[in-house]
Amino acid sequence: MSDAATPGRVAYQGAPGSFSHEACLALRPWDEAVGFDSFADAIEALRSGDCGCALIPVENTTIGVVEPAASLVREAGFQIVSEVWRPIRLALMAAPGARLSDIRTAESHPAALGQCVRGLAELRISAIEAFDTAGAARAVAEGGDPTRAAVAPAGAADAYGLVVLRNDLQDSSDNRTRFVLLHAARA
């Protein structure tokens, strides 16, 4: 697919440091990446003209179709102008001073939690759903609770002042997500 979308602003779901944010920066480094709390909000930014494109994850090699994102993409009817598969490496991160043995809960986007079910079970850590991977990292950093962690890209630890307690928490070493770039022109 060609990358025919116009330069400008690219909507994505999540906070800075999320996988969607990283994918925006890799695919469209000349555009401004604009994060939204939900997939629906990111698509609405495209629909309203606030952003000229939206980058949405639709499929993952571990969990399959990313719902409700894929449904929203189908229903919106926007033209898909590009797609990219990105490797997904999940890290368990916590506030400085926290120890792996003290972690009781880990929060993240439901899709990310679904990609590290075995890893969390082996560590006896309960999963808590959050709106985003990097948003969970930010919340853990703000809370400072040494029993609470986030599951997010390792770069989110740097962005929010956390320490990585375990890299490659994902259940599959070949974990990848397919993102599609939607353009405001209707398909």
C-alpha positions in Angstrom: 0.0 0.0 0.0 1.2 3.5 -0.7 1.5 6.2 2.0 -0.6 8.8 0.3 -1.9 10.6 3.4 -1.1 14.3 3.8 1.5 15.5 6.3 0.1 17.0 9.5 -1.3 15.4 12.6 -1.7 11.6 13.1 -4.2 10.4 15.8 -3.4 7.3 17.8 -4.8 5.7 20.9 -2.6 6.0 23.9 0.0 8.2 25.7 3.5 9.1 24.7 5.7 6.0 25.0 2.9 3.6 23.9 3.4 1.1 21.1 1.0 3.2 19.0 3.0 6.3 19.6 6.2 4.5 18.7 4.6 3.2 15.5 3.5 6.8 14.6 7.0 8.1 15.0 8.5 5.2 13.0 5.9 5.4 10.1 5.3 9.2 10.0 8.3 11.0 11.7 7.5 14.3 9.9 4.0 14.5 11.4 2.8 15.4 14.9 1.6 12.3 16.8 -1.5 13.2 18.8 -2.6 10.7 21.5 -6.2 10.0 22.5 -7.8 8.0 25.3 -9.7 5.6 23.1 -9.7 4.1 19.6 -13.0 5.8 19.0 -11.6 9.2 20.0 -8.6 8.8 17.6 -11.0 7.9 14.7 -13.3 10.8 15.7 -10.3 13.2 15.4 -9.8 11.9 11.9 -13.5 12.2 11.1 -13.7 15.8 12.5 -10.6 16.9 10.6 -8.6 17.6 13.8 -6.0 15.0 12.4 -5.3 14.1 8.8 -4.6 10.4 9.6 -5.1 7.9 12.3 -2.8 4.9 13.2 -4.8 2.0 14.7 -3.6 -1.4 15.8 -5.9 -4.1 14.3 -4.1 -7.4 14.7 -1.6 -9.1 17.0 0.3 -12.4 16.5 -0.4 -13.5 20.0 -4.0 -12.4 20.7 -5.4 -12.1 17.1 -7.7 -9.3 16.1 -7.5 -6.2 18.4 -11.1 -5.5 19.3 -12.8 -3.0 19.3 -10.1 -1.2 17.2 -10.6 -3.5 14.2 -14.4 -3.1 14.3 -14.1 0.7 14.5 -11.8 0.7 11.5 -14.2 -1.4 9.5 -17.2 0.8 10.5 -15.5 4.1 9.9 -15.0 3.4 6.2 -11.8 5.4 5.9 -9.2 4.5 3.3 -6.2 2.4 4.6 -3.2 4.0 3.0 -0.4 2.1 4.7 0.2 -0.7 7.2 3.1 -1.7 9.3 3.9 -4.7 11.5 5.9 -3.7 14.6 7.6 -6.1 17.1 6.0 -5.9 20.5 8.3 -6.4 23.5 6.6 -5.9 26.9 8.5 -4.9 30.0 7.3 -5.0 33.6 8.2 -1.7 35.2 7.7 -0.1 38.6 8.7 2.8 40.8 12.4 3.2 41.7 13.2 1.0 44.7 10.5 -1.6 44.0 11.6 -5.2 43.9 10.1 -7.9 41.6 9.2 -10.0 44.6 7.1 -7.1 46.0 4.9 -6.6 42.9 1.3 -7.7 43.4 -0.5 -6.0 40.5 0.4 -5.0 37.0 -1.7 -2.7 34.9 -1.8 -2.2 31.1 -4.0 -2.1 28.1 -6.1 -5.3 27.8 -4.4 -6.2 24.6 -1.0 -6.0 26.2 -2.1 -8.0 29.3 -3.4 -10.7 26.9 0.0 -11.0 25.4 1.7 -11.8 28.7 -0.7 -14.0 30.5 1.8 -16.8 31.2 4.5 -14.3 32.3 2.3 -12.6 34.8 1.0 -16.0 36.1 4.5 -17.3 36.6 5.3 -14.2 38.7 1.9 -14.4 40.6 1.0 -10.9 39.6 -2.7 -9.9 39.1 -3.5 -8.0 35.9 -5.5 -4.8 36.0 -6.8 -3.2 32.8 -5.9 0.4 32.0 -6.7 2.5 28.9 -3.1 2.3 27.6 0.3 0.7 28.1 2.2 4.0 28.5 -0.8 5.5 30.4 -0.4 2.7 32.9 3.3 3.4 33.3 2.5 7.1 33.9 -0.1 6.2 36.6 2.3 3.8 38.3 5.0 6.5 38.3 2.5 9.0 39.8 1.3 6.6 42.4 4.8 5.4 43.7 3.3 2.2 45.2 6.2 -0.4 45.3 3.7 -3.3 45.0 2.2 -1.9 41.7 3.8 -2.2 38.2 2.9 -1.5 34.6 3.3 -3.6 31.5 4.5 -1.3 28.7 7.3 -0.7 26.1 10.6 -0.4 27.9 10.8 3.2 26.6 7.9 4.1 28.8 10.0 3.4 31.8 12.5 6.1 30.7 9.7 8.5 29.8 8.0 8.2 33.3 11.0 7.6 35.6 10.3 3.9 36.3 12.7 1.0 36.5 12.4 -2.2 34.4 12.1 -5.3 36.6 11.6 -7.8 33.7 12.1 -7.4 30.0 10.4 -9.6 27.4 7.4 -10.4 29.6 5.3 -11.3 26.5 4.4 -14.9 26.0 5.8 -15.1 22.4 9.2 -14.1 21.3 7.8 -13.3 17.8 5.0 -11.0 19.2 4.1 -8.4 16.6 1.2 -6.0 16.0 -0.2 -4.8 12.6 -1.1 -1.1 12.6 -3.1 0.5 9.7 -2.8 4.1 8.7 -6.2 5.6 7.9 -6.6 8.7 5.7 -9.6 11.1 5.9 -10.7 10.2 2.3 -13.4 7.6 2.4 -12.6 4.2 0.9 
